[in-house]
Amino acid sequence: MAHLLNSQLFKPRQFFAPIDAQALEKYKVFSKLGFYGVSLSSHSGAAAFLKQSIGILEHPSTALWITPEGRFCDCRDDSAPLMPGLAHLCTKLSRGVALPIAFEYVFWEERLPECLVRFGEPLAIDIAMNRTKSQWNELLLTHLREAQTKLSTDSIARDASRFTPLLHGSAGAGVAYDFIRRMKSLFTGRRFQREHGDKLQ
């Protein structure tokens, strides 16, 4: 999803993202997709993360995607603290924008889930250059939680008009069952509607 958003909304910025070094060693194909290994469990790993990330962001046509908690969390969990790496990185940069993004996978009308995305308030690095690491962490956390809360509200509302579709998946219950439903529509003279919901997504 990050690759999709990056290609459609942030083009021509090149995608980069840190990933656990051990995971990258196991799934080496990720390195060809812009992922680079980090080990944040040690001081040397944290220093390497900063060095690599700053080096990437020195190029103007790059985008760095970071999971700030250091792990995947429930999108409605506001208790997970942010790891210090992102705030530390922000104190080292002189330009750029930190953009909070919240994701949620939900089941609405169809058998396959929807991926909902909410962008938060962008934070210009140069405007807040004098902030300390703890101040940056608080600012990033607040803006991310706001994005999560708004996404949660939109998700519960189940209102597709609040979102702009970027990718459409298949609708219906499956090939076999949809074939039976289509045949029934032909015999009854009713229009066949593949989608489950009343409103076409």
Backbone hydrogen bonds, N-H to C=O, Kabsch-Sander energy under -0.5 kcal/mol:
donor,donor_aa,acceptor,acceptor_aa,energy
5,L,1,M,-2.7
6,N,2,A,-2.6
7,S,3,H,-2.4
8,Q,4,L,-2.1
9,L,5,L,-2.9
10,F,5,L,-0.7
10,F,6,N,-1.2
13,R,10,F,-2.6
14,Q,61,S,-2.9
16,F,63,A,-1.8
17,A,34,G,-1.8
19,I,36,Y,-2.1
21,A,38,V,-2.5
24,L,20,D,-2.4
25,E,21,A,-1.9
26,K,22,Q,-1.4
27,Y,23,A,-2.6
30,F,27,Y,-1.9
31,S,28,K,-1.4
32,K,29,V,-1.2
33,L,30,F,-1.5
34,G,31,S,-0.8
35,F,30,F,-1.9
36,Y,17,A,-1.9
38,V,19,I,-2.2
42,S,39,S,-0.9
46,A,42,S,-2.1
47,A,43,H,-2.2
48,A,44,S,-2.1
49,F,45,G,-2.1
50,L,46,A,-2.1
51,K,47,A,-2.3
52,Q,48,A,-2.8
53,S,49,F,-2.7
54,I,50,L,-2.7
55,G,51,K,-2.1
56,I,52,Q,-2.1
57,L,53,S,-2.4
58,E,54,I,-0.9
59,H,56,I,-1.4
62,T,59,H,-0.7
63,A,14,Q,-2.6
65,W,16,F,-3.0
65,W,63,A,-0.6
66,I,64,L,-0.5
70,G,67,T,-2.2
77,D,74,D,-2.1
78,D,76,R,-0.9
83,M,68,P,-2.9
86,L,83,M,-0.7
87,A,83,M,-0.5
88,H,84,P,-2.5
89,L,85,G,-2.3
90,C,86,L,-2.2
91,T,87,A,-1.5
92,K,88,H,-0.8
92,K,89,L,-0.9
93,L,89,L,-0.7
93,L,90,C,-0.6
98,A,123,L,-2.8
99,L,97,V,-0.6
102,A,118,R,-2.5
104,E,116,L,-2.1
106,V,104,E,-0.6
106,V,114,E,-2.4
108,W,106,V,-0.6
111,R,172,G,-0.7
114,E,106,V,-3.6
116,L,104,E,-3.5
116,L,114,E,-0.6
118,R,102,A,-2.3
120,G,100,P,-3.2
123,L,98,A,-2.6
124,A,122,P,-0.6
125,I,96,G,-2.6
128,A,124,A,-1.1
129,M,126,D,-0.7
131,R,128,A,-1.5
136,W,132,T,-2.5
137,N,133,K,-2.4
138,E,134,S,-2.1
139,L,135,Q,-2.3
140,L,136,W,-3.0
141,L,137,N,-2.4
142,T,138,E,-2.4
143,H,139,L,-2.2
144,L,140,L,-2.3
145,R,141,L,-2.5
146,E,142,T,-1.9
147,A,143,H,-1.9
148,Q,144,L,-2.3
149,T,145,R,-2.5
150,K,146,E,-2.3
151,L,147,A,-2.2
152,S,148,Q,-2.5
153,T,149,T,-2.1
154,D,150,K,-2.2
155,S,151,L,-2.6
156,I,152,S,-2.4
157,A,153,T,-1.7
158,R,154,D,-0.9
158,R,155,S,-0.6
159,D,154,D,-0.9
160,A,158,R,-0.7
162,R,159,D,-1.7
163,F,160,A,-1.8
178,D,174,G,-2.5
179,F,175,V,-1.7
180,I,176,A,-1.7
181,R,177,Y,-2.2
182,R,178,D,-2.3
183,M,179,F,-2.4
184,K,180,I,-2.2
185,S,181,R,-1.9
186,L,182,R,-2.0
187,F,183,M,-2.1
188,T,184,K,-2.0
189,G,185,S,-1.3
190,R,185,S,-1.1
194,R,192,F,-0.6
